Amino acid sequence: PALPRDAAVDLLLRRQPATRSGRGLAPVETGADAEPDRISAVVASLLDLDHSYLAVQGPPGTGKTYLGSRVIARLVAEHGWRIGVVAQGHATVEHMLDTVVAAGLPPAQVAKAARQGEEHAESTALRQYTVLPNGSKSLGAYTASQVGGYVIGGTAWDFSDPARVGRRELDLLVIDEAGQFS
């Protein structure tokens, strides 16, 4: 009779994002006089969500990765959030994770399993974040060992397998290049 209030259900039913304040989410626009603090605005919007979603949209080169990496770093550092980053391909996820570390989050709080067939040592040399051995248990072991917030990255396979990432284990799932998912 009633579907749960959940980000996935809200998206599937095309519901407006639900907020704790009841104000709804307004687009962050630039004014003629001053550039808004988009990072703070997005962080505030995410903190106000009530088990719902937030979409950040824009054409290539407009700073979505820059914005996303700084929002992720702030939520982990200041609020202890557990965040996942998913995309269609490993390169997109790896780029976002490297950018999160460049935004100031310590590499020990950012992790991803090595790609299938990639040597752990080879992958570790290329990345700024923590590279875990490939395997279904490495993400779970990493998250279980974390005391505070963290960021983990992977493909849809990682986030749909409860042996890798449990349901409701994350405070936020960032879907990078979401338009490429069917």
PyMOL commands that set and color helices and strands:
alter all, ss='L'
color gray80, all
select helices_A, chain A and resi 7-12+38-48+64-79+90-102+107-109+120-126+138-145+156-160+178-180
alter helices_A, ss='H'
color red, helices_A
select strands_A, chain A and resi 82-86+110-113+130-132+150-154+172-175
alter strands_A, ss='S'
color yellow, strands_A
deselect
rebuild
show_as cartoon
